[in-house]
Amino acid sequence: VVATINKGQPVVTTIQENNSKNVKGELSENELKASYIQVTWRNLKSSESGKYFCGAHIIDSKGKSKKLNEMLIVTVATATFDDLVKVIQKLMKQADEDKEKIQENKQKIKNIQEDFDTRQQNLSPFKDILVNGEKDYKEMNTSDSILPDRPCNVNSTKRRLVLNLASGLKVMCDTMTDGGGWIIIQRRIKGMVDFNRDWQEYRDGFGDYNIGEFYLGNENIYKLTSSGNYELRVDLEINYSFYYALYSKFQIMNESNKYKLKISGYLGNATDSLSWHDNLNFSTYKDNKNNIPNCLFKYPGPGGWWFGAGHGSNLNGVWRSDRFNQGINWYGLTGYKKSAYFSEMKIREKY
């Protein structure tokens, strides 16, 4: 079957003519198996109005031929003034919407810039932690010098020093943060030290100062905090942002009192996720679990902490774990399914 469509004449012509370049013809079969021509015009001009002749030359299976012709009149409507007004109104409305979107995007960019500037300001006190961190580990002073009555109040160009107290206890000091003078009692930075320990190990302490990960030990913390008035600072890194929580009062009781926590006086930008544990006993995965919900021990290794019927924080959890209640949690920042990348708990006597 050969089909043609032409303007102004019912004869075969080529589809490359100017008046046919926007015409698309298809030869198909309908339900009655009869052939027909479907024509679609796009982007018509008024000059293309006129008579059109559709012709079909059909040759059947027996070789018989038949020619069919049909005429139709196409009228291309000319746009009216009202049509132009509607188009202009539509374009103006679109332009107004685009202006609003541009304004919204400008405001978003401004908000992002302000947020970035704020984050930069918050990061400034901690930048040297990242820059000098590895250097600090290698340069830690492990001398056996005995400190005076005010431990860790030493002048040094090194952020962290490992020194001996008058009692003989070896501690790591933070000599710079907020004026220095801090004894670090807990530190997580690389996940190389397992914090899934029992009661005795949390009592006596464990870890490696050279690696930079350790827990000073509840008995040591008790002896220090019972000798004076101590404050606690918690430094955290979460998603490459740094946070701190400062507590004006920090103390833990002795072992017969299950190293019960006494904490109050929050200040900082990390949210208060530790005061919830005030007056709670210390617990580990094997010992003193009477006040711990079973869900905390559904997965291995939640570490030791001041657990109750749940928790607002647990900095001794599983390194980088995303399991519910199992990671290094600080609920106000991580929730229960994310982990901090860095944690450091340190105490300083208030004189």
N, C-alpha and C positions, 0 to 999 in steps of 0.2 A: 504494500500500500504506500503510495506517495501522496503526501498532503502538502498544500501550500496555502499561504494567506498573503494577500497583497492589497495595498491601498489603491483605489481608483480603477482597478482592472481585474477581471476574473480569469487571469492567465497565470501560468507558472512564472515565478520570478525568484530572485535570490534574496536571502534574509539579510544580506549585508547592506541593503539600501538604507538610507538615512531614516526613512519613515518607518522602518521595521526594526531598527536596532534595539528598541526597548520592548520588543514583542517576543514572547516565549511561547512556542507551540509544542504541544504534546499530543501524540496519537495513542489513544488507549482503547480499551474495550469496556462497555458497560455490561449490565447483567444480561442483556439480550444478545450479547456477542456482536453488537453493531459497532462499527468504528465511528469515532467522532473526534473533533479537534477541540482542544482546550487552549485558550489563549489568555495570557496575562499581560497587561500593560503596566509599566511602572514609570513614574516621573513624566507623565504625558504633558505635552505643551498644547495650547489652544490651537496651534496650527495643524495639529494632528487629528482634529475633528474631521469627519467625513464618512463616505461610504467605504466599506471594506467587503471584499469578496473572499469567501472561504471555498477552496476547491479541493476535491479529493479524487484521485485517480486510483480505482480499486481493481486489482487483478486477482481473480479467485484461483482456486486450486486446479480448475480445468482450463485455465488460460484465458477465460473471458474477461474483458475489461469493461469498466463502467466509470463514467465521470460524473461527479456531483458538484454542484455549485450552490452557494447560499450567500445572500447579501445581508449585511447588517450596517446600521448607522451608529457611529460613535460620536458623542458630543462631549468635549472636554469643557467642564464648567469653569468660568473665569472667576477668580477670587473677588468677593465684594469688599466694600469698605469695612463692613462689620467683621468680615473674616480677618481682615488685616488688623483691626482693633483687638480682636481676641488673641491673635498671634502675639501682638506687641504686649498685651496684658500678661500673657503666659510667660513671655520672655522676661518681663519686668519682675514678675513674681519669682521666677527662677533665680534672677539676679539678686533679689532681696534675700532669698533662702541661702544663696551662695555666700552673700555678705555675712549673714548670721553664722554660717558654718565657719567662715574664715575668722570671725570674731571669737567664736568658741574655741577654735584651735589656737588662736593667739593667747587666750586666757589659760588654756591648758599648758601651752609652752611656758607661760609666765609662772604658773603654779609649779611645773616641773623644775624650772630654774630655781625658784625659791626653795623648793624641797631639796634640790641638789646642794644649794648654798648652805642650808641648815645641816645637811648630812656632813658636808665638808667641815663645818664648824665643830660638829660632834666628834668627827674623826680625828681632829687635830691633836687632842691629848694622847691619842693612842697610836699615831703613825709610827712613832719610834719603836713600838712593840713589833711591828712587821719588819721594819727596816733593820733593826738590830737584834731581832729574836735569836737567830741561829748563832750570831756572834756572841750573844750573852751566854748561851749554853757552853760554848767553847772556852769563854773567858771567866767562868765562874771561879771565884776565889775559894779554894777549899782549905784555907789555912786553919790552924787549930787555935787561933788567937781567942782569948776569952773576952766577952763583951762586958761592959759595965752594967749597972742596974737597969738602964734603959736599953733593952735589946734592939738591935737593928738601927739605932739612931747614929749612923756613921756617915761621914762624907765620902762619896765615891763617885768616880766617873762611870762605874758599871751599874746598870739598873738592878741586877740581882747578884747577891753574894751568898755563899754558903759559909756560915760561921758557927762557932760554938758559944752557947750561952754559959753563964756562970755555973749553972747546974750540970753542965756537961752535954746538954742536949744540942745536937747539931740541927740547925735550921737554915732555911733559905730566906733571905731578906729581900724585900723590895725597897730600894733606897730612894726612889724618885717619885712614884705616883702620889699625888696630893701631899707632897712634902716628905715622903718616905717614912721610914720607921716601922714598916709592916713586916710581920712574920707570916709567911705564906703557909697555910695549913692544908690546902688542897690545890692540885693543879692538873689540868687535862689539856693536852695540846696535840698529841700525835696518835693516840690510841695504842701505844706500844706497851703500856702497863695494864694488866687485867685488874679491874676494880670489883670483880665478882669474888669477894673474899668473905671469910667467916667472921664471927664476933671477935675472936682473939686477934686476928690480923688487923681489924679496924681499931681494936683497943691499943695495940702496940705500934701500929703504923707500918707502911709498906711503900715500895716504889724506888725510884732511882733519881737522885738529884742531877746526875749527869745527863740523863735523858730529858729531865724536866717534868716528869710526871710522878706524883706521889700523894700520899695521905699521911699527915703528920702523926696521927694516932689520937684516939679519944682521950686516953689517959694523959697524954702530954698536953692536949688542948685544955682538959679539965684543970690540970695543975697551973697552967698559965693564966687562965681566965678567973680562977678562984683567988689569985694573988693580987688582983686589982680590978679596976674598971676598964673593960675592953670594948672597942668598937669593931665591927666587921665590915669589910668591903668585899663585894663580889663583882668581878669583871668578867664579861661575856662577849664572845663574838658569835654572831648568828647571821648567816647570809651576807658576810663581808661587812657587816655593820657592828659597831661596838657599843656596849651598854654597861652601866654600872648600877649597883644597888648598895647604899651605905646605911648601916644600922648603928645607931648610937649606943645600943646596949646589946652585948653578946656574952653569953656564958653557957657552959654545959655542966651538969652535975656530975657526981662521981659514979663509979661503976655500979655500986649497990642501988643507985637511983636510975640505972639504965642510961646514963649519960643524957639525961633529960635536957632538952633545949630551952634556953631563956633568950628570947630575941624581941626587940622592939625598936621604934624610932627610925622608920624607913625614910630615906631620901635618895633621889636618883632618877634615871630615865629608863630603867629596866622593868618597871612595874614591880610591885611588892608581891613576890611569889614565895616568900619564906616565912612571913609572920604567921601564916596559916599553920605552921608547924610548931608554934610556940607551945611549950609545956608538953610536947610529945617525947616519948622515949625513942632512943636509937634502936634500929632493927636491922638485921641482916637476913640473907636468904635462908640461913639455916637456924638462926637463933632468935629468941624473943619475937616470934611472929604472931603472938596472940592478938595484937592490935592491927594486923595487916590483912587486908582483903585477899582472898585467894587469887583474884585476877592478876595481882602484881607478880605472882610466881607461876603464872601459866606458861611463860617463856623463861628460858634460863638467864640468870645473871642480872637481876635488877640492882645489884650492889647493896651497900648499906646506907641508910638515911633515917631521918626522923619521920617515919611513916605513921599514918593514922588510918582512918577508913577511906583512904585515898591520899592524894598529895598535890601540892601546888608547885613543887619542884623536886628534882632529884638529880644533882650534879654528879652522882656516882653511878649513873646508869650505864647501859651498854653504849660503847662508842659508835656514833653515827647511826644508831638503830632508828628505823622508822616504824617499829612495831609499837602498838598502843601501850603506853605506860612504861616502856622499856628503855628509852633513850636518855640522853643527858637533857632532862627537861627543865625548863623554866616557864611555867604555864602561860604567863602573860606575854611571852615572846614566841615560844615554840609550840604551845598546845601540848598534846600528849603523843603526837605522831612525828615530831621533828626533833632534831638534836642540835645543841650548841656545838660549834667547832672548837671553841676554846673556853675554858673556865678556870678561874683562879679565885680562891677564897683566902683572905688574909686578915689578920687581926692586929690591932695596935692599941697599946695601953693609953688611956686618957689621963693626963696629969693635971 
